[in-house]
Amino acid sequence: MTTITFIHPDGHAQAVDATDGESAMQAATRAGIAEIVAECGGNAMCATCHVYVDDAFTDRVPPIGDDEDALLDGAAAERLPSSRLSCQLKIVPDLAGLVLRLPDRQV
Protein backbone atom coordinates (compact mmCIF):
# COMPACT_ATOMS: atom_id res chain seq x y z
CA MET A 1 0.00 0.00 0.00
CA THR A 2 1.06 3.54 -0.78
CA THR A 3 -0.57 6.60 0.74
CA ILE A 4 -1.68 9.44 -1.51
CA THR A 5 -2.85 12.74 -0.11
CA PHE A 6 -5.49 14.62 -2.07
CA ILE A 7 -5.80 18.33 -1.28
CA HIS A 8 -9.38 19.46 -1.89
CA PRO A 9 -10.13 22.90 -3.36
CA ASP A 10 -11.14 24.15 0.11
CA GLY A 11 -7.68 23.19 1.40
CA HIS A 12 -8.49 20.13 3.48
CA ALA A 13 -6.31 17.07 3.00
CA GLN A 14 -7.57 13.52 2.57
CA ALA A 15 -5.16 10.59 2.81
CA VAL A 16 -6.05 7.54 0.72
CA ASP A 17 -4.36 4.14 0.70
CA ALA A 18 -3.61 3.04 -2.84
CA THR A 19 -2.62 -0.40 -4.05
CA ASP A 20 0.55 -0.61 -6.12
CA GLY A 21 -0.38 -0.85 -9.78
CA GLU A 22 -3.70 0.97 -9.55
CA SER A 23 -4.06 4.52 -10.79
CA ALA A 24 -4.44 7.55 -8.57
CA MET A 25 -7.88 7.97 -10.17
CA GLN A 26 -8.95 4.47 -9.09
CA ALA A 27 -7.79 5.13 -5.53
CA ALA A 28 -9.66 8.46 -5.49
CA THR A 29 -12.94 7.08 -6.82
CA ARG A 30 -12.76 4.09 -4.46
CA ALA A 31 -12.34 6.57 -1.59
CA GLY A 32 -15.35 8.59 -2.76
CA ILE A 33 -13.47 11.75 -3.70
CA ALA A 34 -16.20 13.67 -5.51
CA GLU A 35 -13.80 16.03 -7.29
CA ILE A 36 -12.58 13.14 -9.46
CA VAL A 37 -15.43 12.61 -11.92
CA ALA A 38 -13.68 10.04 -14.15
CA GLU A 39 -16.40 10.02 -16.82
CA CYS A 40 -14.44 7.70 -19.12
CA GLY A 41 -13.53 5.24 -16.37
CA GLY A 42 -9.81 5.82 -16.66
CA ASN A 43 -9.35 5.40 -20.40
CA ALA A 44 -7.65 8.78 -20.93
CA MET A 45 -10.50 10.12 -23.02
CA CYS A 46 -12.19 12.84 -20.97
CA ALA A 47 -9.85 14.86 -18.67
CA THR A 48 -12.34 14.70 -15.77
CA CYS A 49 -9.72 13.26 -13.42
CA HIS A 50 -7.40 16.27 -13.74
CA VAL A 51 -5.06 16.87 -10.77
CA TYR A 52 -2.08 19.03 -9.94
CA VAL A 53 1.03 17.11 -8.84
CA ASP A 54 2.81 18.65 -5.86
CA ASP A 55 6.17 20.16 -6.80
CA ALA A 56 8.02 17.65 -4.61
CA PHE A 57 6.77 14.82 -6.85
CA THR A 58 6.92 16.26 -10.37
CA ASP A 59 10.26 14.55 -11.04
CA ARG A 60 9.02 11.25 -9.63
CA VAL A 61 5.93 10.74 -11.79
CA PRO A 62 6.35 9.29 -15.29
CA PRO A 63 6.57 11.71 -18.21
CA ILE A 64 3.36 12.91 -19.76
CA GLY A 65 2.26 11.15 -22.95
CA ASP A 66 1.02 12.86 -26.11
CA ASP A 67 -2.63 11.81 -25.61
CA GLU A 68 -2.67 12.98 -21.99
CA ASP A 69 -1.01 16.25 -23.00
CA ALA A 70 -3.67 16.90 -25.64
CA LEU A 71 -6.54 16.08 -23.28
CA LEU A 72 -5.24 18.43 -20.61
CA ASP A 73 -5.54 21.31 -23.09
CA GLY A 74 -9.32 20.83 -22.85
CA ALA A 75 -9.57 20.41 -19.08
CA ALA A 76 -12.30 22.47 -17.39
CA ALA A 77 -9.95 23.91 -14.75
CA GLU A 78 -6.82 25.90 -15.48
CA ARG A 79 -3.98 23.83 -16.87
CA LEU A 80 -0.75 24.32 -14.96
CA PRO A 81 2.75 22.89 -15.56
CA SER A 82 1.96 20.33 -12.83
CA SER A 83 -1.34 19.22 -14.42
CA ARG A 84 -1.82 15.50 -14.99
CA LEU A 85 -4.65 13.06 -15.50
CA SER A 86 -4.87 10.92 -12.37
CA CYS A 87 -5.86 7.91 -14.50
CA GLN A 88 -2.37 8.03 -16.00
CA LEU A 89 -0.54 8.10 -12.67
CA LYS A 90 0.10 4.47 -11.75
CA ILE A 91 0.96 3.95 -8.12
CA VAL A 92 4.39 2.48 -7.37
CA PRO A 93 6.35 2.39 -4.09
CA ASP A 94 8.52 5.33 -5.25
CA LEU A 95 5.42 7.52 -5.09
CA ALA A 96 4.85 6.94 -1.36
CA GLY A 97 3.44 10.13 0.12
CA LEU A 98 2.32 11.49 -3.27
CA VAL A 99 0.40 14.75 -2.91
CA LEU A 100 -2.19 15.70 -5.54
CA ARG A 101 -4.17 18.93 -5.49
CA LEU A 102 -7.70 18.77 -6.85
CA PRO A 103 -8.93 21.51 -9.20
CA ASP A 104 -12.09 23.47 -8.41
CA ARG A 105 -13.99 21.83 -11.28
CA GLN A 106 -13.74 18.95 -13.75
CA VAL A 107 -16.65 19.73 -16.07
MMTF fields as JSON, N, C-alpha, C and O atoms, coordinates in Angstrom:
{
  "mmtfVersion": "1.0.0",
  "mmtfProducer": "UNKNOWN",
  "numBonds": 427,
  "numAtoms": 428,
  "numGroups": 107,
  "numChains": 1,
  "numModels": 1,
  "chainsPerModel": [1],
  "groupsPerChain": [107],
  "chainIdList": ["A"],
  "bondAtomList": [4, 2, 8, 6, 12, 10, 16, 14, 20, 18, 24, 22, 28, 26, 32, 30, 36, 34, 40, 38, 44, 42, 48, 46, 52, 50, 56, 54, 60, 58, 64, 62, 68, 66, 72, 70, 76, 74, 80, 78, 84, 82, 88, 86, 92, 90, 96, 94, 100, 98, 104, 102, 108, 106, 112, 110, 116, 114, 120, 118, 124, 122, 128, 126, 132, 130, 136, 134, 140, 138, 144, 142, 148, 146, 152, 150, 156, 154, 160, 158, 164, 162, 168, 166, 172, 170, 176, 174, 180, 178, 184, 182, 188, 186, 192, 190, 196, 194, 200, 198, 204, 202, 208, 206, 212, 210, 216, 214, 220, 218, 224, 222, 228, 226, 232, 230, 236, 234, 240, 238, 244, 242, 248, 246, 252, 250, 256, 254, 260, 258, 264, 262, 268, 266, 272, 270, 276, 274, 280, 278, 284, 282, 288, 286, 292, 290, 296, 294, 300, 298, 304, 302, 308, 306, 312, 310, 316, 314, 320, 318, 324, 322, 328, 326, 332, 330, 336, 334, 340, 338, 344, 342, 348, 346, 352, 350, 356, 354, 360, 358, 364, 362, 368, 366, 372, 370, 376, 374, 380, 378, 384, 382, 388, 386, 392, 390, 396, 394, 400, 398, 404, 402, 408, 406, 412, 410, 416, 414, 420, 418, 424, 422],
  "bondOrderList": [1, 1, 1, 1, 1, 1, 1, 1, 1, 1, 1, 1, 1, 1, 1, 1, 1, 1, 1, 1, 1, 1, 1, 1, 1, 1, 1, 1, 1, 1, 1, 1, 1, 1, 1, 1, 1, 1, 1, 1, 1, 1, 1, 1, 1, 1, 1, 1, 1, 1, 1, 1, 1, 1, 1, 1, 1, 1, 1, 1, 1, 1, 1, 1, 1, 1, 1, 1, 1, 1, 1, 1, 1, 1, 1, 1, 1, 1, 1, 1, 1, 1, 1, 1, 1, 1, 1, 1, 1, 1, 1, 1, 1, 1, 1, 1, 1, 1, 1, 1, 1, 1, 1, 1, 1, 1],
  "groupList": [{"groupName": "MET", "atomNameList": ["N", "CA", "C", "O"], "elementList": ["N", "C", "C", "O"], "formalChargeList": [0, 0, 0, 0], "bondAtomList": [1, 0, 2, 1, 3, 2], "bondOrderList": [1, 1, 2], "singleLetterCode": "M", "chemCompType": "L-PEPTIDE LINKING"}, {"groupName": "THR", "atomNameList": ["N", "CA", "C", "O"], "elementList": ["N", "C", "C", "O"], "formalChargeList": [0, 0, 0, 0], "bondAtomList": [1, 0, 2, 1, 3, 2], "bondOrderList": [1, 1, 2], "singleLetterCode": "T", "chemCompType": "L-PEPTIDE LINKING"}, {"groupName": "ILE", "atomNameList": ["N", "CA", "C", "O"], "elementList": ["N", "C", "C", "O"], "formalChargeList": [0, 0, 0, 0], "bondAtomList": [1, 0, 2, 1, 3, 2], "bondOrderList": [1, 1, 2], "singleLetterCode": "I", "chemCompType": "L-PEPTIDE LINKING"}, {"groupName": "PHE", "atomNameList": ["N", "CA", "C", "O"], "elementList": ["N", "C", "C", "O"], "formalChargeList": [0, 0, 0, 0], "bondAtomList": [1, 0, 2, 1, 3, 2], "bondOrderList": [1, 1, 2], "singleLetterCode": "F", "chemCompType": "L-PEPTIDE LINKING"}, {"groupName": "HIS", "atomNameList": ["N", "CA", "C", "O"], "elementList": ["N", "C", "C", "O"], "formalChargeList": [0, 0, 0, 0], "bondAtomList": [1, 0, 2, 1, 3, 2], "bondOrderList": [1, 1, 2], "singleLetterCode": "H", "chemCompType": "L-PEPTIDE LINKING"}, {"groupName": "PRO", "atomNameList": ["N", "CA", "C", "O"], "elementList": ["N", "C", "C", "O"], "formalChargeList": [0, 0, 0, 0], "bondAtomList": [1, 0, 2, 1, 3, 2], "bondOrderList": [1, 1, 2], "singleLetterCode": "P", "chemCompType": "L-PEPTIDE LINKING"}, {"groupName": "ASP", "atomNameList": ["N", "CA", "C", "O"], "elementList": ["N", "C", "C", "O"], "formalChargeList": [0, 0, 0, 0], "bondAtomList": [1, 0, 2, 1, 3, 2], "bondOrderList": [1, 1, 2], "singleLetterCode": "D", "chemCompType": "L-PEPTIDE LINKING"}, {"groupName": "GLY", "atomNameList": ["N", "CA", "C", "O"], "elementList": ["N", "C", "C", "O"], "formalChargeList": [0, 0, 0, 0], "bondAtomList": [1, 0, 2, 1, 3, 2], "bondOrderList": [1, 1, 2], "singleLetterCode": "G", "chemCompType": "PEPTIDE LINKING"}, {"groupName": "ALA", "atomNameList": ["N", "CA", "C", "O"], "elementList": ["N", "C", "C", "O"], "formalChargeList": [0, 0, 0, 0], "bondAtomList": [1, 0, 2, 1, 3, 2], "bondOrderList": [1, 1, 2], "singleLetterCode": "A", "chemCompType": "L-PEPTIDE LINKING"}, {"groupName": "GLN", "atomNameList": ["N", "CA", "C", "O"], "elementList": ["N", "C", "C", "O"], "formalChargeList": [0, 0, 0, 0], "bondAtomList": [1, 0, 2, 1, 3, 2], "bondOrderList": [1, 1, 2], "singleLetterCode": "Q", "chemCompType": "L-PEPTIDE LINKING"}, {"groupName": "VAL", "atomNameList": ["N", "CA", "C", "O"], "elementList": ["N", "C", "C", "O"], "formalChargeList": [0, 0, 0, 0], "bondAtomList": [1, 0, 2, 1, 3, 2], "bondOrderList": [1, 1, 2], "singleLetterCode": "V", "chemCompType": "L-PEPTIDE LINKING"}, {"groupName": "GLU", "atomNameList": ["N", "CA", "C", "O"], "elementList": ["N", "C", "C", "O"], "formalChargeList": [0, 0, 0, 0], "bondAtomList": [1, 0, 2, 1, 3, 2], "bondOrderList": [1, 1, 2], "singleLetterCode": "E", "chemCompType": "L-PEPTIDE LINKING"}, {"groupName": "SER", "atomNameList": ["N", "CA", "C", "O"], "elementList": ["N", "C", "C", "O"], "formalChargeList": [0, 0, 0, 0], "bondAtomList": [1, 0, 2, 1, 3, 2], "bondOrderList": [1, 1, 2], "singleLetterCode": "S", "chemCompType": "L-PEPTIDE LINKING"}, {"groupName": "ARG", "atomNameList": ["N", "CA", "C", "O"], "elementList": ["N", "C", "C", "O"], "formalChargeList": [0, 0, 0, 0], "bondAtomList": [1, 0, 2, 1, 3, 2], "bondOrderList": [1, 1, 2], "singleLetterCode": "R", "chemCompType": "L-PEPTIDE LINKING"}, {"groupName": "CYS", "atomNameList": ["N", "CA", "C", "O"], "elementList": ["N", "C", "C", "O"], "formalChargeList": [0, 0, 0, 0], "bondAtomList": [1, 0, 2, 1, 3, 2], "bondOrderList": [1, 1, 2], "singleLetterCode": "C", "chemCompType": "L-PEPTIDE LINKING"}, {"groupName": "ASN", "atomNameList": ["N", "CA", "C", "O"], "elementList": ["N", "C", "C", "O"], "formalChargeList": [0, 0, 0, 0], "bondAtomList": [1, 0, 2, 1, 3, 2], "bondOrderList": [1, 1, 2], "singleLetterCode": "N", "chemCompType": "L-PEPTIDE LINKING"}, {"groupName": "TYR", "atomNameList": ["N", "CA", "C", "O"], "elementList": ["N", "C", "C", "O"], "formalChargeList": [0, 0, 0, 0], "bondAtomList": [1, 0, 2, 1, 3, 2], "bondOrderList": [1, 1, 2], "singleLetterCode": "Y", "chemCompType": "L-PEPTIDE LINKING"}, {"groupName": "LEU", "atomNameList": ["N", "CA", "C", "O"], "elementList": ["N", "C", "C", "O"], "formalChargeList": [0, 0, 0, 0], "bondAtomList": [1, 0, 2, 1, 3, 2], "bondOrderList": [1, 1, 2], "singleLetterCode": "L", "chemCompType": "L-PEPTIDE LINKING"}, {"groupName": "LYS", "atomNameList": ["N", "CA", "C", "O"], "elementList": ["N", "C", "C", "O"], "formalChargeList": [0, 0, 0, 0], "bondAtomList": [1, 0, 2, 1, 3, 2], "bondOrderList": [1, 1, 2], "singleLetterCode": "K", "chemCompType": "L-PEPTIDE LINKING"}],
  "groupTypeList": [0, 1, 1, 2, 1, 3, 2, 4, 5, 6, 7, 4, 8, 9, 8, 10, 6, 8, 1, 6, 7, 11, 12, 8, 0, 9, 8, 8, 1, 13, 8, 7, 2, 8, 11, 2, 10, 8, 11, 14, 7, 7, 15, 8, 0, 14, 8, 1, 14, 4, 10, 16, 10, 6, 6, 8, 3, 1, 6, 13, 10, 5, 5, 2, 7, 6, 6, 11, 6, 8, 17, 17, 6, 7, 8, 8, 8, 11, 13, 17, 5, 12, 12, 13, 17, 12, 14, 9, 17, 18, 2, 10, 5, 6, 17, 8, 7, 17, 10, 17, 13, 17, 5, 6, 13, 9, 10],
  "groupIdList": [1, 2, 3, 4, 5, 6, 7, 8, 9, 10, 11, 12, 13, 14, 15, 16, 17, 18, 19, 20, 21, 22, 23, 24, 25, 26, 27, 28, 29, 30, 31, 32, 33, 34, 35, 36, 37, 38, 39, 40, 41, 42, 43, 44, 45, 46, 47, 48, 49, 50, 51, 52, 53, 54, 55, 56, 57, 58, 59, 60, 61, 62, 63, 64, 65, 66, 67, 68, 69, 70, 71, 72, 73, 74, 75, 76, 77, 78, 79, 80, 81, 82, 83, 84, 85, 86, 87, 88, 89, 90, 91, 92, 93, 94, 95, 96, 97, 98, 99, 100, 101, 102, 103, 104, 105, 106, 107],
  "secStructList": [7, 3, 3, 3, 3, 3, 3, 7, 6, 6, 1, 7, 3, 3, 3, 3, 3, 3, 7, 6, 6, 1, 5, 2, 2, 2, 2, 2, 2, 2, 6, 6, 7, 6, 6, 7, 7, 7, 6, 6, 1, 1, 1, 1, 1, 1, 7, 6, 6, 3, 3, 3, 3, 7, 4, 4, 4, 6, 6, 6, 1, 7, 7, 7, 7, 2, 2, 2, 2, 2, 2, 2, 6, 6, 7, 1, 1, 7, 7, 7, 6, 6, 3, 3, 3, 4, 4, 4, 7, 5, 7, 7, 4, 4, 4, 6, 6, 7, 3, 3, 3, 7, 7, 1, 7, 7, 7],
  "xCoordList": [0.835, 0.0, 0.878, 1.939, 0.402, 1.056, 0.008, -1.128, 0.375, -0.566, -0.433, 0.667, -1.584, -1.676, -2.487, -3.471, -2.075, -2.853, -3.451, -2.737, -4.766, -5.488, -5.826, -6.389, -5.481, -5.8, -7.018, -6.949, -8.129, -9.381, -9.305, -8.472, -10.166, -10.132, -10.288, -9.788, -10.977, -11.138, -9.933, -9.918, -8.911, -7.677, -7.549, -6.463, -8.638, -8.487, -7.859, -8.083, -7.064, -6.309, -7.026, -7.608, -6.98, -7.57, -6.548, -6.169, -6.105, -5.156, -5.927, -6.948, -5.415, -6.045, -4.975, -3.895, -5.267, -4.357, -4.6, -5.734, -3.534, -3.614, -2.805, -1.759, -3.297, -2.616, -1.63, -1.957, -0.434, 0.545, -0.04, -0.623, 0.128, -0.378, -1.686, -1.998, -2.463, -3.695, -3.362, -2.281, -4.291, -4.065, -4.516, -5.305, -4.008, -4.445, -5.939, -6.623, -6.458, -7.884, -8.692, -9.717, -8.242, -8.95, -8.972, -10.0, -7.85, -7.785, -8.744, -9.43, -8.795, -9.662, -11.136, -11.915, -11.522, -12.936, -13.347, -14.464, -12.463, -12.76, -12.973, -13.785, -12.236, -12.344, -13.498, -13.738, -14.202, -15.349, -15.005, -15.779, -13.861, -13.474, -14.294, -14.074, -15.243, -16.204, -15.57, -16.114, -14.439, -13.798, -13.169, -12.78, -13.058, -12.577, -13.812, -14.387, -14.21, -15.428, -15.181, -15.988, -14.084, -13.68, -14.776, -15.126, -15.305, -16.398, -16.059, -16.931, -14.806, -14.443, -13.936, -13.542, -13.942, -13.529, -12.031, -11.593, -11.258, -9.81, -9.176, -8.079, -9.851, -9.347, -8.652, -8.412, -8.329, -7.651, -8.391, -7.819, -9.689, -10.504, -11.33, -12.032, -11.255, -12.194, -11.602, -12.187, -10.504, -9.855, -10.671, -10.495, -11.572, -12.344, -11.74, -12.414, -10.463, -9.719, -8.439, -7.432, -8.508, -7.397, -6.954, -7.787, -5.66, -5.063, -3.81, -3.284, -3.348, -2.077, -1.11, -1.382, 0.013, 1.025, 1.845, 2.326, 2.0, 2.807, 4.23, 4.765, 4.828, 6.173, 7.204, 8.125, 7.059, 8.021, 7.985, 8.897, 6.938, 6.774, 6.834, 6.761, 6.964, 6.923, 8.024, 7.83, 9.17, 10.263, 10.136, 10.895, 9.174, 9.021, 7.891, 7.837, 6.994, 5.926, 6.447, 7.352, 5.878, 6.348, 6.062, 5.175, 6.805, 6.571, 5.171, 4.567, 4.686, 3.357, 3.397, 4.346, 2.365, 2.256, 1.532, 0.897, 1.632, 1.017, -0.498, -1.062, -1.168, -2.632, -3.055, -3.991, -2.36, -2.673, -2.435, -3.247, -1.349, -1.015, -2.124, -2.525, -2.612, -3.673, -4.974, -5.66, -5.315, -6.543, -6.499, -7.507, -5.352, -5.245, -5.474, -5.851, -5.25, -5.538, -7.029, -7.406, -7.876, -9.318, -9.903, -11.124, -9.068, -9.567, -10.392, -10.122, -11.396, -12.295, -11.581, -11.838, -10.694, -9.95, -8.65, -8.204, -8.064, -6.822, -5.747, -5.505, -5.114, -3.981, -2.728, -2.434, -2.001, -0.746, 0.383, 0.11, 1.636, 2.747, 2.691, 3.22, 2.057, 1.963, 0.702, 0.452, -0.098, -1.342, -1.08, -0.194, -1.868, -1.818, -3.218, -4.077, -3.437, -4.651, -4.35, -3.394, -5.158, -4.874, -5.026, -4.488, -5.743, -5.86, -4.548, -4.36, -3.653, -2.371, -1.231, -0.081, -1.548, -0.544, -0.68, -1.496, 0.114, 0.1, 0.896, 1.986, 0.347, 0.963, 2.05, 1.837, 3.216, 4.385, 4.989, 4.738, 5.777, 6.354, 7.133, 7.156, 7.769, 8.522, 7.64, 8.142, 6.327, 5.42, 4.794, 3.811, 5.36, 4.846, 4.779, 5.752, 3.629, 3.436, 3.005, 2.926, 2.723, 2.317, 1.229, 0.282, 1.384, 0.405, -0.16, 0.583, -1.49, -2.187, -3.218, -4.052, -3.161, -4.168, -5.302, -5.071, -6.52, -7.704, -8.137, -8.175, -8.467, -8.934, -10.351, -11.032, -10.77, -12.094, -13.237, -14.397, -12.926, -13.989, -13.367, -12.193, -14.181, -13.74, -14.583, -14.14, -15.77, -16.65, -17.18, -17.937],
  "yCoordList": [-1.189, 0.0, 1.251, 1.3, 2.233, 3.535, 4.584, 4.506, 5.54, 6.595, 7.776, 8.248, 8.237, 9.442, 10.449, 10.09, 11.693, 12.744, 13.627, 14.191, 13.739, 14.618, 15.886, 15.827, 17.036, 18.332, 18.875, 19.189, 18.981, 19.457, 20.964, 21.656, 21.471, 22.902, 23.807, 24.932, 23.329, 24.147, 24.06, 24.688, 23.275, 23.194, 22.008, 21.755, 21.268, 20.128, 18.941, 18.702, 18.212, 17.071, 15.775, 15.622, 14.847, 13.522, 12.477, 12.411, 11.666, 10.593, 9.359, 8.994, 8.723, 7.538, 6.47, 6.753, 5.262, 4.144, 3.628, 3.344, 3.512, 3.04, 1.752, 1.592, 0.856, -0.4, -0.19, 0.451, -0.722, -0.61, -1.186, -2.27, -0.439, -0.853, -0.194, -0.106, 0.274, 0.971, 2.421, 2.904, 3.106, 4.517, 5.383, 4.954, 6.594, 7.548, 7.805, 8.024, 7.783, 7.966, 6.842, 7.101, 5.599, 4.473, 4.588, 4.338, 4.962, 5.134, 6.237, 6.093, 7.336, 8.46, 8.089, 8.404, 7.434, 7.084, 6.034, 6.077, 5.104, 4.094, 4.759, 4.302, 5.842, 6.565, 7.573, 8.234, 7.689, 8.588, 10.051, 10.913, 10.347, 11.748, 12.301, 11.952, 13.172, 13.673, 14.54, 14.649, 15.152, 16.033, 15.263, 15.874, 13.959, 13.135, 12.509, 11.558, 13.053, 12.61, 11.316, 10.389, 11.247, 10.038, 9.515, 8.336, 10.389, 10.024, 8.851, 8.039, 8.749, 7.697, 6.436, 5.479, 6.425, 5.243, 4.984, 3.869, 5.985, 5.824, 5.445, 4.887, 5.74, 5.397, 6.555, 6.488, 7.605, 8.78, 9.342, 9.537, 9.597, 10.117, 11.349, 11.904, 11.789, 12.844, 13.995, 15.079, 13.826, 14.86, 15.262, 16.365, 14.378, 14.701, 14.077, 13.917, 13.731, 13.263, 14.089, 13.62, 15.314, 16.267, 16.539, 16.753, 16.529, 16.869, 17.695, 17.769, 18.314, 19.03, 18.271, 18.075, 17.849, 17.111, 18.102, 19.107, 17.81, 18.649, 18.744, 17.774, 19.91, 20.16, 19.126, 18.798, 18.622, 17.649, 16.322, 15.508, 16.097, 14.817, 14.92, 13.897, 16.119, 16.258, 15.472, 15.007, 15.32, 14.554, 13.054, 12.266, 12.658, 11.248, 10.563, 9.335, 11.338, 10.737, 10.516, 11.221, 9.542, 9.285, 10.48, 11.284, 10.593, 11.709, 11.654, 10.589, 12.806, 12.908, 12.388, 12.649, 11.656, 11.152, 12.148, 13.084, 11.941, 12.865, 12.948, 14.04, 11.803, 11.806, 12.557, 13.356, 12.295, 12.983, 14.484, 15.292, 14.851, 16.248, 16.954, 18.063, 16.314, 16.899, 17.027, 18.044, 16.019, 16.075, 17.19, 17.855, 17.398, 18.435, 19.834, 20.743, 20.013, 21.306, 21.632, 22.802, 20.614, 20.827, 20.657, 20.597, 20.578, 20.408, 21.621, 22.743, 21.389, 22.465, 23.482, 24.681, 23.014, 23.909, 24.331, 23.71, 25.38, 25.898, 24.819, 24.087, 24.742, 23.833, 24.529, 25.669, 23.816, 24.316, 23.383, 22.283, 23.783, 22.886, 21.554, 20.548, 21.546, 20.326, 19.513, 18.514, 19.921, 19.217, 17.823, 17.616, 16.881, 15.499, 14.916, 15.431, 13.849, 13.061, 11.975, 11.216, 11.902, 10.925, 9.495, 8.581, 9.273, 7.913, 7.445, 6.25, 8.368, 8.033, 7.959, 7.714, 8.169, 8.096, 6.759, 6.614, 5.794, 4.471, 4.516, 5.085, 3.92, 3.948, 2.89, 1.715, 3.345, 2.483, 2.907, 4.024, 2.047, 2.394, 3.713, 4.403, 4.075, 5.33, 6.569, 7.663, 6.392, 7.523, 7.607, 8.321, 6.884, 6.935, 8.38, 9.127, 8.763, 10.125, 11.11, 12.31, 10.627, 11.489, 12.463, 12.083, 13.721, 14.753, 15.276, 15.705, 15.233, 15.703, 16.739, 16.478, 17.905, 18.934, 18.757, 18.472, 18.93, 18.773, 20.133, 21.1, 20.227, 21.508, 21.823, 20.96, 23.058, 23.475, 22.941, 23.013, 22.411, 21.833, 20.88, 20.999, 19.927, 18.95, 19.069, 18.677, 19.598, 19.734, 21.142, 21.457],
  "zCoordList": [0.0, 0.0, 0.0, 0.622, -0.705, -0.784, -0.436, -0.903, 0.363, 0.743, -0.21, -0.501, -0.687, -1.513, -0.709, -0.064, -0.75, -0.107, -1.182, -2.012, -1.157, -2.067, -1.3, -0.207, -1.875, -1.285, -2.021, -3.209, -1.304, -1.888, -2.159, -1.573, -3.041, -3.363, -2.142, -2.141, -1.103, 0.109, 1.037, 2.095, 0.642, 1.399, 2.33, 2.851, 2.556, 3.477, 2.761, 1.575, 3.531, 2.998, 3.319, 4.393, 2.383, 2.573, 2.149, 0.979, 3.095, 2.805, 2.352, 2.936, 1.295, 0.718, 0.535, 0.017, 0.951, 0.702, -0.704, -1.089, -1.458, -2.841, -2.973, -2.343, -3.786, -4.054, -5.189, -6.188, -5.043, -6.12, -7.404, -7.411, -8.484, -9.781, -10.17, -11.357, -9.194, -9.553, -9.855, -9.519, -10.486, -10.791, -9.622, -8.78, -9.587, -8.573, -8.718, -7.717, -9.939, -10.175, -9.532, -8.9, -9.687, -9.091, -7.573, -6.944, -6.987, -5.533, -5.09, -4.078, -5.841, -5.492, -5.593, -4.693, -6.662, -6.82, -5.787, -5.273, -5.485, -4.461, -3.104, -2.3, -2.855, -1.586, -1.581, -0.571, -2.693, -2.762, -2.908, -2.493, -3.489, -3.699, -4.865, -6.024, -4.526, -5.507, -6.589, -7.688, -6.298, -7.292, -8.444, -9.439, -8.345, -9.455, -10.101, -9.571, -11.244, -11.918, -12.691, -12.619, -13.421, -14.155, -15.08, -15.035, -15.906, -16.817, -17.732, -18.04, -18.17, -19.121, -18.422, -19.088, -17.107, -16.37, -16.378, -16.095, -16.693, -16.656, -17.972, -17.997, -19.065, -20.396, -21.102, -22.307, -20.373, -20.934, -22.143, -23.216, -21.934, -23.022, -22.636, -23.482, -21.355, -20.968, -20.163, -20.164, -19.494, -18.665, -17.445, -16.926, -16.969, -15.767, -14.504, -13.486, -14.599, -13.42, -13.274, -12.743, -13.754, -13.736, -12.295, -11.414, -12.065, -10.767, -10.999, -12.11, -9.921, -9.939, -9.037, -7.852, -9.597, -8.84, -8.024, -8.548, -6.738, -5.865, -6.408, -6.943, -6.268, -6.804, -6.34, -7.087, -5.14, -4.61, -5.36, -5.219, -6.157, -6.847, -8.366, -9.046, -8.913, -10.372, -11.074, -12.197, -10.43, -11.044, -10.805, -11.369, -9.966, -9.635, -10.399, -10.45, -10.988, -11.791, -13.212, -13.658, -13.92, -15.289, -16.2, -15.913, -17.283, -18.212, -18.811, -18.937, -19.166, -19.764, -21.201, -21.941, -21.579, -22.946, -23.839, -23.354, -25.148, -26.109, -25.947, -26.002, -25.747, -25.605, -24.35, -24.381, -23.245, -21.994, -22.152, -21.703, -22.774, -22.998, -23.776, -23.424, -24.824, -25.645, -24.851, -24.953, -24.073, -23.28, -22.245, -22.007, -21.635, -20.615, -21.175, -20.436, -22.471, -23.092, -23.03, -23.081, -22.922, -22.854, -21.466, -21.32, -20.445, -19.076, -18.662, -19.092, -17.825, -17.392, -16.505, -16.608, -15.641, -14.754, -15.431, -16.396, -14.914, -15.482, -15.558, -14.599, -16.716, -16.874, -16.361, -16.721, -15.513, -14.964, -15.383, -15.864, -15.219, -15.557, -14.799, -15.273, -13.63, -12.826, -13.11, -12.434, -14.098, -14.419, -14.968, -15.797, -14.49, -14.986, -14.904, -14.188, -15.634, -15.496, -14.47, -14.627, -13.429, -12.37, -12.855, -12.23, -13.953, -14.5, -15.121, -15.351, -15.389, -16.004, -14.989, -15.357, -13.734, -12.675, -11.96, -11.051, -12.37, -11.752, -10.457, -10.4, -9.439, -8.121, -8.028, -8.327, -7.605, -7.366, -6.029, -5.575, -5.39, -4.086, -4.082, -3.063, -5.194, -5.255, -5.083, -4.825, -5.227, -5.085, -3.692, -3.494, -2.732, -1.359, -0.887, -0.995, -0.368, 0.119, -0.948, -0.683, -2.154, -3.266, -2.815, -2.127, -3.215, -2.907, -4.224, -5.107, -4.342, -5.537, -5.121, -4.255, -5.733, -5.489, -6.491, -7.666, -6.013, -6.854, -7.375, -6.613, -8.667, -9.204, -8.701, -8.147, -8.903, -8.413, -9.266, -8.86, -10.432, -11.284, -12.284, -12.637, -12.734, -13.747, -15.02, -16.1, -14.894, -16.07, -16.164, -17.082]
}
